[in-house]
Amino acid sequence: MIKTSENLLARTEPFAIPARLGHEPRPAQRVRRIAHASFETPDLERQVAYYTEVLGLVLVEKTADTAWLATGGDHHSVILHRGTEPACKRLAFQTAPETDLGAFEKQVRNHGVRTERKRDADPFTPDLLTFEDPKGTNIEIFAERALAPVG
């Protein structure tokens, strides 16, 4: 059992897998889905070709050093940045619109993980919680925006 005061970044042993998956206690605040993943790659053009030609993602925007690809239902699902080494740099997760990010932040901090809040990180994300996983990947948590009624 992991003590809540234990610093997860300092763990050297693997996490225990519960004997009965799906029956373990779940935290009060949870993510709903992966919003997007951000990768670095030394060969941006090759990666764009792979994601569009092999997986069927759509290139929605591209600059000299960054490409945004989507599955079709959103602006982007995968972000590719030109970099020196291939790496997953960031995973962004959405929570339900009514999620209290302050409570989520407290829950994460109770595990000894340092967090940072960003207000108005971009025009579509008024409140963002960021921290690193044990490997050092940046994790972003934000509440899904409730859609305004049309009309």
Residue pairs with C-beta under 8 A, 6 or more apart in sequence:
2 8
2 15
2 111
4 110
4 111
4 112
5 110
5 112
6 111
6 112
7 111
7 112
7 113
8 111
8 112
8 113
8 134
9 112
9 113
9 132
9 134
10 112
11 134
18 24
27 107
28 103
28 107
29 95
29 99
29 100
29 103
29 104
29 107
30 95
31 93
31 94
31 95
31 141
32 93
32 94
32 95
32 96
32 144
33 93
33 94
34 91
34 92
34 93
34 94
35 74
35 92
35 93
35 94
35 140
35 142
36 74
36 76
36 77
36 78
36 79
36 91
36 92
37 77
37 78
37 79
37 88
37 90
37 91
37 92
38 78
38 79
38 80
38 81
38 88
38 89
38 90
38 91
38 92
38 138
39 47
39 78
39 79
39 80
39 81
39 86
39 87
39 88
39 89
40 80
40 81
40 82
40 83
40 84
40 85
40 86
40 87
40 89
41 47
41 80
41 81
41 82
41 83
41 86
42 82
42 83
42 84
42 85
42 86
44 65
44 66
44 67
44 80
44 81
44 82
47 67
47 80
48 59
48 62
48 67
48 69
48 80
51 57
51 69
51 78
51 80
52 58
52 59
52 69
57 69
57 70
57 71
57 77
57 78
58 69
58 70
58 71
58 72
59 67
59 68
59 69
60 68
60 69
60 70
60 75
60 76
61 67
61 68
61 76
62 68
64 82
65 81
65 82
66 79
66 80
66 81
66 82
67 79
67 80
68 75
68 76
68 78
68 79
69 76
69 77
69 78
69 79
69 80
70 76
70 77
70 78
71 77
79 90
81 89
83 89
88 137
89 137
89 138
90 137
90 138
90 139
90 140
91 133
91 137
91 138
91 139
91 140
92 139
92 140
92 141
92 142
93 139
93 140
93 141
93 142
94 142
94 143
94 144
95 101
95 104
95 141
95 142
95 143
95 144
96 143
96 144
97 143
97 144
97 145
97 146
98 143
99 143
101 117
101 127
101 129
101 141
101 142
101 143
104 129
104 141
105 115
105 117
105 129
108 115
108 129
108 131
109 115
113 131
113 132
114 131
114 132
115 129
115 130
115 131
116 129
116 130
116 131
117 127
117 128
117 129
117 130
118 125
118 127
118 128
118 130
119 126
119 127
119 128
120 126
121 128
124 145
125 142
127 142
127 143
128 140
128 141
128 142
129 140
129 141
129 142
130 138
130 139
130 140
130 141
131 138
131 139
132 138
132 139
133 139
